[in-house]
Amino acid sequence: MTTGGSRASPWRVVPAPCRSRSLRSGASLLSLLLAVGLAAGCGYRKLEARIEVLELQLAQQQRSAPNLNAEARRAVEGVRDHVRALDFQAAVEACDEAEPRYARTRLWEHQGQICRDVRVVGRDAAPLPTQGWYQGGASLDAPLTLLAFFETWCVHCRREIPKLQAVSERLEGQVDVVALTQVRRSATDETVRDFIEDYGLTFPVARDEDGRLSQHYDVRPVPATVLLHRAKVVWRGHPSLLDDATFEALLRQLEDG
């Protein structure tokens, strides 16, 4: 229905209170806020004053971001130092202290996985699959079991998982290596079998049905490894970090007790 010869707009503008959210962009967000605020019936002067405050907040965030990222980098390195020393309790404490301050920084989003890893240490092992084995089979009866999570489409997995074949051969009788895959994305049972054959893997490989084990050990990106000692997690992280020196140090620590 029209009045005064003007045509009613098909869009109904419902006045709403002026609100602000945390800033994640710059001038484009402020321009949008201005347009939306005017359309919602907010007074221009009131909105202008609010935008000025937001501009100051945005400028302050932009100035502080580089410093926070630098602090976050130092915090991550501190956690890594504790992990290298195999002092996982200290690593967890360092994570607990750093995360509230740096969790939203870009650096922590990319490198904060180490804190999720160290919190898995000490967790009881979950039972291995009873079916879905591509080759072999395994239990948690061995004193040491190394679980390796991978996907056939993962470039880093193609680099790291074959290295575990040498670990399996060198530490035969001391450590059981077991590989697990969810067969996600483009992976199929056939590509898993091809992966095993192409890289000459002889240790047991199974399907992590429904991602039960991945969830239990907080596996997000792959590849990932979990070292179990008498059915309890004693190390968790990227396989490239579990080098010969770290492995030997872990073995000595477990022997000492």
C-alpha positions as CSV (number, residue, x, y, z in Angstrom):
1,M,0.0,0.0,0.0
2,T,1.3,3.4,-0.9
3,T,0.8,6.9,0.7
4,G,1.4,10.4,-0.7
5,G,2.1,9.0,-4.2
6,S,5.3,7.2,-3.0
7,R,5.8,3.6,-3.5
8,A,6.4,1.4,-0.4
9,S,9.7,-0.3,-0.3
10,P,9.6,-4.1,-0.4
11,W,12.3,-4.1,2.3
12,R,11.2,-3.4,5.8
13,V,13.9,-1.7,8.0
14,V,13.5,-2.6,11.6
15,P,15.2,-0.1,13.9
16,A,17.7,-1.8,16.2
17,P,20.0,-0.6,18.9
18,C,23.5,0.4,17.9
19,R,25.9,-2.5,18.8
20,S,29.6,-3.2,18.3
21,R,31.5,-6.4,17.9
22,S,35.2,-7.2,18.2
23,L,37.0,-5.7,15.2
24,R,38.6,-8.0,12.7
25,S,38.8,-5.7,9.7
26,G,39.5,-2.0,9.1
27,A,37.9,0.8,7.2
28,S,35.5,-1.4,5.3
29,L,33.9,-2.6,8.6
30,L,33.5,1.0,9.8
31,S,31.9,2.1,6.5
32,L,29.5,-0.8,6.8
33,L,28.7,0.1,10.4
34,L,27.9,3.6,9.3
35,A,25.6,2.5,6.6
36,V,23.8,-0.1,8.7
37,G,23.6,2.3,11.7
38,L,21.9,5.0,9.6
39,A,19.5,2.5,8.0
40,A,18.6,1.2,11.5
41,G,17.7,4.7,12.7
42,C,20.7,5.5,14.9
43,G,21.4,9.2,15.1
44,Y,24.3,10.3,12.9
45,R,26.2,12.2,15.7
46,K,25.8,9.3,18.1
47,L,27.0,6.8,15.4
48,E,29.9,9.1,14.4
49,A,31.1,9.2,18.0
50,R,30.9,5.5,18.3
51,I,32.9,5.0,15.1
52,E,35.6,7.3,16.4
53,V,35.9,5.1,19.5
54,L,36.1,2.0,17.3
55,E,38.7,3.6,15.1
56,L,40.9,4.3,18.1
57,Q,40.4,0.7,19.3
58,L,41.3,-0.7,15.9
59,A,44.5,1.4,15.7
60,Q,45.5,0.2,19.2
61,Q,44.9,-3.4,18.2
62,Q,47.0,-3.0,15.0
63,R,49.8,-1.5,17.0
64,S,49.8,-4.2,19.6
65,A,49.4,-7.2,17.2
66,P,53.1,-7.4,16.2
67,N,54.2,-7.3,19.9
68,L,51.7,-10.0,20.8
69,N,52.8,-12.3,18.0
70,A,56.4,-11.8,19.1
71,E,55.5,-12.7,22.7
72,A,53.5,-15.7,21.5
73,R,56.5,-16.9,19.5
74,R,58.6,-16.8,22.6
75,A,55.9,-18.6,24.6
76,V,55.7,-21.4,22.0
77,E,59.5,-21.7,22.0
78,G,59.4,-22.0,25.8
79,V,56.9,-24.8,25.6
80,R,59.1,-26.5,23.0
81,D,62.1,-26.3,25.3
82,H,60.2,-28.1,28.0
83,V,59.1,-30.8,25.5
84,R,62.7,-31.3,24.3
85,A,63.7,-31.7,27.9
86,L,60.8,-34.3,28.2
87,D,59.4,-32.2,31.1
88,F,55.7,-32.4,30.0
89,Q,54.3,-31.1,33.3
90,A,56.3,-27.9,32.9
91,A,55.1,-27.7,29.2
92,V,51.5,-28.0,30.3
93,E,52.0,-25.3,32.9
94,A,53.6,-23.0,30.4
95,C,50.6,-23.6,28.0
96,D,48.1,-22.8,30.8
97,E,49.9,-19.5,31.4
98,A,50.3,-18.5,27.8
99,E,47.0,-19.5,26.2
100,P,44.7,-17.0,27.8
101,R,46.8,-14.1,26.4
102,Y,47.9,-15.5,23.0
103,A,45.1,-17.9,21.9
104,R,43.7,-15.3,19.4
105,T,47.0,-14.4,17.8
106,R,47.7,-15.7,14.3
107,L,50.9,-17.4,15.4
108,W,49.2,-19.3,18.2
109,E,46.5,-20.5,15.8
110,H,49.2,-22.1,13.6
111,Q,51.7,-23.3,16.3
112,G,49.5,-23.8,19.4
113,Q,49.0,-27.5,18.5
114,I,52.0,-28.3,20.7
115,C,49.8,-27.4,23.7
116,R,47.1,-29.8,22.7
117,D,49.8,-32.4,22.2
118,V,51.4,-32.2,25.6
119,R,48.0,-32.4,27.3
120,V,47.5,-35.9,25.9
121,V,50.7,-37.1,27.7
122,G,49.6,-39.2,30.7
123,R,46.3,-40.2,29.2
124,D,45.4,-43.9,29.3
125,A,45.5,-45.7,26.0
126,A,42.4,-46.6,24.0
127,P,41.9,-50.1,22.8
128,L,43.1,-50.8,19.2
129,P,40.7,-51.8,16.5
130,T,39.5,-55.4,16.5
131,Q,38.8,-55.3,12.8
132,G,39.6,-53.2,9.7
133,W,43.3,-54.3,9.5
134,Y,44.9,-53.8,6.1
135,Q,47.8,-55.9,7.2
136,G,49.0,-57.5,10.5
137,G,47.3,-56.9,13.8
138,A,48.4,-55.6,17.1
139,S,47.5,-55.2,20.8
140,L,48.8,-53.1,23.6
141,D,50.7,-56.0,25.2
142,A,54.1,-54.7,24.2
143,P,55.9,-52.4,26.7
144,L,56.2,-49.7,24.0
145,T,53.8,-49.0,21.1
146,L,54.2,-46.2,18.6
147,L,50.9,-45.2,17.0
148,A,51.2,-43.2,13.7
149,F,48.2,-41.5,12.3
150,F,48.2,-40.7,8.5
151,E,46.2,-40.2,5.4
152,T,47.3,-41.3,1.9
153,W,46.6,-37.8,0.4
154,C,48.8,-36.0,3.0
155,V,52.1,-34.8,1.5
156,H,53.8,-34.7,4.9
157,C,52.5,-38.3,5.7
158,R,54.2,-39.5,2.5
159,R,57.5,-38.1,3.9
160,E,57.2,-39.1,7.5
161,I,55.4,-42.4,7.7
162,P,57.9,-44.4,5.6
163,K,60.6,-43.3,8.0
164,L,58.9,-45.3,10.7
165,Q,59.7,-48.5,8.7
166,A,63.4,-47.9,9.7
167,V,62.3,-47.4,13.4
168,S,60.3,-50.6,13.3
169,E,63.2,-52.5,12.0
170,R,65.9,-50.9,14.2
171,L,63.8,-51.3,17.4
172,E,62.2,-54.6,16.6
173,G,61.4,-56.4,19.9
174,Q,61.5,-53.1,21.8
175,V,58.8,-51.0,20.1
176,D,55.7,-52.1,18.1
177,V,54.8,-49.6,15.4
178,V,51.1,-49.4,14.4
179,A,49.8,-47.1,11.7
180,L,46.1,-45.8,11.6
181,T,44.1,-44.0,9.0
182,Q,40.5,-42.7,8.9
183,V,40.4,-43.0,5.1
184,R,39.1,-39.5,4.7
185,R,38.6,-37.2,1.7
186,S,40.0,-38.8,-1.5
187,A,41.4,-41.8,0.3
188,T,40.0,-45.3,-0.3
189,D,40.9,-48.8,0.9
190,E,42.7,-49.3,-2.4
191,T,44.8,-46.1,-2.0
192,V,45.7,-47.3,1.5
193,R,46.9,-50.7,0.2
194,D,48.8,-48.9,-2.6
195,F,50.5,-46.7,0.0
196,I,51.6,-49.7,2.1
197,E,53.0,-51.4,-1.0
198,D,54.6,-48.3,-2.5
199,Y,56.6,-47.5,0.7
200,G,57.3,-51.1,1.7
201,L,55.6,-50.9,5.1
202,T,55.7,-54.1,7.0
203,F,54.2,-53.0,10.4
204,P,50.5,-53.3,11.1
205,V,48.1,-50.8,9.5
206,A,44.5,-50.4,10.5
207,R,41.5,-48.2,9.8
208,D,40.5,-45.8,12.6
209,E,36.8,-46.4,12.2
210,D,34.7,-43.3,13.0
211,G,37.9,-41.6,14.1
212,R,37.6,-43.0,17.6
213,L,41.3,-43.2,18.2
214,S,42.1,-39.9,16.5
215,Q,39.6,-38.2,18.8
216,H,40.9,-39.9,21.9
217,Y,44.5,-38.8,21.2
218,D,43.4,-35.3,20.0
219,V,44.7,-35.9,16.5
220,R,43.8,-33.0,14.2
221,P,46.4,-32.4,11.5
222,V,48.2,-35.5,10.3
223,P,50.7,-37.0,10.5
224,A,50.8,-37.4,14.2
225,T,52.4,-39.9,16.5
226,V,51.7,-41.2,20.0
227,L,54.1,-43.3,22.1
228,L,52.5,-45.6,24.6
229,H,54.4,-47.2,27.5
230,R,52.4,-49.9,29.3
231,A,49.1,-48.5,27.8
232,K,49.8,-44.9,28.9
233,V,50.8,-42.0,26.7
234,V,54.4,-40.9,27.3
235,W,54.9,-38.7,24.1
236,R,52.6,-37.1,21.6
237,G,53.5,-34.9,18.6
238,H,54.5,-34.6,15.0
239,P,56.7,-37.6,13.9
240,S,59.5,-35.3,12.7
241,L,60.0,-34.2,16.3
242,L,60.5,-37.8,17.5
243,D,64.1,-38.1,16.2
244,D,66.6,-40.7,17.3
245,A,68.0,-38.5,20.1
246,T,64.5,-37.8,21.5
247,F,63.6,-41.5,21.2
248,E,66.8,-42.6,23.0
249,A,66.2,-40.0,25.8
250,L,62.6,-41.2,26.2
251,L,63.8,-44.8,26.5
252,R,66.4,-43.9,29.1
253,Q,63.8,-41.9,31.0
254,L,61.4,-44.8,31.0
255,E,64.1,-47.3,32.1
256,D,65.1,-45.0,35.0
257,G,61.6,-44.9,36.0
